[in-house]
Amino acid sequence: MFFAALQQSDGKTKLRPVLLLRQLPAPYKDFLVCGISSQLHKKIEGFDDLISENDNDFKKSGIIKKSLIRLSFLAVTSANIIAGTIGRISEQRHQKLLRRLSDYLVKK
């Protein structure tokens, strides 16, 4: 988990927590990230992922309250936009999110 300046739906840029999903290929090596939000009402069931205090990886994530890992809020950003590391999620959760996104992208 990192902080990065992302453009919001209103066009404004906001420094927010993000999850680095994957580094993209050379030569640019930008990052595919998804936003983290505490606005739980924005959850898309079966797509976004809830991380809460009861989860094994919550403390290590650096998130301070129950939040959504929003696969529905994707962005590509360069390394120089990433402001700093706040924590990590489990490898199992990361893989689950990547599979969920991949399954969605290839679904007809």
C-alpha positions as CSV (number, residue, x, y, z in Angstrom):
1,M,0.0,0.0,0.0
2,F,1.2,3.4,-1.0
3,F,0.1,7.0,-1.2
4,A,-0.3,8.5,-4.7
5,A,-1.9,11.5,-6.2
6,L,-4.8,10.3,-8.3
7,Q,-7.3,12.1,-10.4
8,Q,-10.8,11.8,-8.9
9,S,-14.1,11.6,-10.9
10,D,-14.6,15.4,-10.5
11,G,-11.2,16.0,-12.2
12,K,-9.4,17.1,-9.0
13,T,-6.2,15.3,-7.9
14,K,-6.1,13.9,-4.4
15,L,-3.4,12.2,-2.4
16,R,-4.9,8.9,-1.4
17,P,-3.9,5.4,-0.4
18,V,-3.5,3.0,-3.3
19,L,-2.7,-0.7,-3.8
20,L,0.0,-1.4,-6.3
21,L,-1.5,-4.2,-8.4
22,R,1.3,-4.7,-10.9
23,Q,4.2,-2.9,-12.5
24,L,3.7,-2.6,-16.2
25,P,6.3,-3.6,-18.8
26,A,9.4,-1.7,-19.8
27,P,10.3,0.8,-21.0
28,Y,8.0,2.9,-18.9
29,K,7.5,0.6,-15.9
30,D,4.5,2.5,-14.7
31,F,2.2,1.0,-12.0
32,L,-1.4,-0.2,-12.2
33,V,-2.9,0.8,-8.9
34,C,-6.4,0.8,-7.4
35,G,-7.7,3.3,-4.9
36,I,-8.4,2.6,-1.2
37,S,-11.5,4.3,0.2
38,S,-13.3,4.4,3.6
39,Q,-16.5,5.2,1.8
40,L,-18.0,1.7,2.2
41,H,-21.2,2.6,0.4
42,K,-19.3,2.6,-2.9
43,K,-18.6,-1.1,-2.7
44,I,-19.3,-3.1,-5.8
45,E,-20.2,-6.5,-4.5
46,G,-18.1,-9.3,-5.8
47,F,-15.5,-6.9,-7.3
48,D,-14.2,-4.5,-4.6
49,D,-12.7,-6.0,-1.5
50,L,-13.4,-5.0,2.1
51,I,-10.4,-4.9,4.5
52,S,-11.3,-4.6,8.2
53,E,-9.9,-4.8,11.7
54,N,-10.8,-8.5,11.9
55,D,-8.6,-9.4,8.8
56,N,-5.2,-11.0,9.5
57,D,-3.4,-8.5,7.2
58,F,-5.2,-5.4,8.4
59,K,-2.5,-4.2,10.8
60,K,0.3,-4.6,8.3
61,S,-1.8,-2.8,5.6
62,G,-1.3,0.6,7.2
63,I,-5.0,1.3,6.8
64,I,-6.4,2.9,10.0
65,K,-10.1,2.0,9.6
66,K,-12.3,-0.4,7.6
67,S,-11.9,0.4,3.9
68,L,-12.5,-0.8,0.4
69,I,-9.8,-1.9,-2.0
70,R,-11.5,-0.6,-5.0
71,L,-10.8,-2.5,-8.2
72,S,-13.5,-0.2,-9.6
73,F,-11.1,2.7,-9.2
74,L,-8.0,1.8,-11.3
75,A,-5.3,4.2,-12.4
76,V,-1.8,4.0,-14.0
77,T,0.8,6.1,-12.3
78,S,4.5,6.5,-12.6
79,A,6.9,5.8,-9.8
80,N,7.6,9.5,-9.2
81,I,3.9,10.1,-8.3
82,I,4.0,7.5,-5.5
83,A,4.5,9.5,-2.3
84,G,5.4,6.7,0.2
85,T,4.7,3.3,1.6
86,I,2.1,2.7,4.3
87,G,2.0,-1.0,4.5
88,R,1.3,-4.4,2.9
89,I,-1.6,-6.8,2.3
90,S,-1.3,-10.5,2.3
91,E,0.0,-12.3,-0.8
92,Q,-3.3,-14.3,-0.8
93,R,-5.4,-11.1,-0.9
94,H,-3.2,-9.6,-3.6
95,Q,-3.6,-12.8,-5.7
96,K,-7.3,-12.9,-5.1
97,L,-7.7,-9.3,-6.3
98,L,-5.6,-9.9,-9.4
99,R,-7.6,-13.0,-10.3
100,R,-10.9,-11.1,-9.7
101,L,-9.7,-8.3,-12.0
102,S,-8.4,-10.8,-14.7
103,D,-11.6,-12.8,-14.6
104,Y,-13.7,-9.6,-15.1
105,L,-11.5,-8.4,-18.0
106,V,-11.9,-11.7,-19.9
107,K,-15.6,-12.2,-19.2
108,K,-17.9,-12.0,-22.1
